[in-house]
């Protein structure tokens, strides 16, 4: 009779091992593959200061960032940039009022505040 409890334990252990091995054969649902996330471009600090030069540079930095992140398509960004270059030329020529007017017109044209 001393052998009976050992056999029951052996049978219980064998049953547990069999169940565990059957569980190991079943396919497990796996997590869906993770899509790579593009790193967000790092926006450099915006130019500081007053006057037409820094104002145009700040707007150009925002436009560049919007093109880089896909919030603005590249052809529109290029047209906006051309308008900003015209404003910058007026600014460099000492025509601040004209430059700020060109900047305001460009921002309004492309829906920028």
C-alpha positions in Angstrom: 0.0 0.0 0.0 2.9 2.3 0.5 3.3 2.4 -3.3 -0.3 3.6 -3.9 0.2 7.2 -2.7 3.4 7.5 -4.8 1.5 6.3 -7.9 -1.2 8.8 -7.3 1.3 11.6 -7.0 3.2 10.3 -10.0 -0.1 10.2 -12.0 -1.0 13.7 -10.9 2.5 15.0 -11.9 2.3 13.2 -15.2 -1.2 14.7 -15.8 0.0 18.2 -15.1 3.0 17.8 -17.3 0.9 16.5 -20.1 -1.6 19.4 -19.8 1.3 21.8 -19.7 2.9 20.3 -22.8 -0.4 20.4 -24.7 -0.8 24.0 -23.8 2.7 24.7 -25.1 1.7 23.2 -28.5 -1.3 25.5 -28.9 -0.7 28.6 -30.9 -0.9 31.7 -28.8 -2.3 34.9 -30.1 0.5 37.3 -30.6 0.4 41.1 -30.4 0.0 42.8 -33.7 3.2 44.1 -35.2 4.1 47.6 -34.1 4.4 50.0 -36.9 7.5 52.2 -36.8 6.8 55.7 -35.7 8.6 58.5 -37.5 10.5 60.7 -35.1 9.0 64.1 -35.0 11.4 66.7 -36.3 13.0 68.8 -33.6 12.0 72.4 -34.0 14.8 74.7 -33.2 14.0 77.7 -31.0 12.2 80.4 -33.1 14.1 83.5 -33.9 13.6 86.2 -31.3 13.4 89.9 -31.6 11.2 92.5 -33.2 11.0 94.0 -36.7 10.6 92.4 -40.1 13.7 90.2 -40.1 12.8 88.0 -37.0 9.1 88.0 -37.9 9.8 86.6 -41.4 12.4 84.1 -40.0 9.9 82.9 -37.4 7.2 82.4 -40.1 9.8 80.6 -42.4 10.7 78.3 -39.5 7.1 77.3 -38.9 6.5 76.7 -42.6 9.6 74.5 -42.8 8.4 72.5 -39.8 5.0 72.1 -41.3 6.4 70.8 -44.6 8.7 68.5 -42.7 5.8 67.0 -40.7 3.5 66.8 -43.6 1.1 69.4 -42.3 1.8 71.4 -45.4 2.7 69.9 -48.8 6.1 70.8 -50.3 4.8 72.7 -53.4 2.7 75.0 -51.2 5.6 75.4 -48.8 7.9 76.4 -51.7 5.4 79.0 -52.9 5.0 80.3 -49.3 8.8 80.4 -49.0 9.1 82.4 -52.3 6.6 85.0 -50.8 8.7 85.1 -47.6 11.9 85.6 -49.6 10.2 88.6 -51.3 9.3 90.0 -47.9 12.9 89.3 -46.6 14.3 91.2 -49.6 12.2 94.2 -48.8 13.2 94.0 -45.2 16.9 93.8 -46.1 16.4 96.8 -48.3 15.2 98.9 -45.4 11.6 98.8 -46.4 10.2 97.4 -43.1 6.6 98.5 -43.7 6.5 96.9 -47.1 8.2 93.8 -45.8 5.6 93.4 -42.9 2.8 94.0 -45.5 4.2 91.3 -47.7 4.5 89.0 -44.7 0.9 89.6 -43.6 -0.4 89.0 -47.1 1.6 85.7 -47.4 0.3 84.5 -44.1 -3.3 85.4 -45.0 -2.9 83.7 -48.4 -1.8 80.4 -46.9 -4.0 80.6 -43.8 -1.4 81.2 -41.1 -2.3 83.5 -38.2 
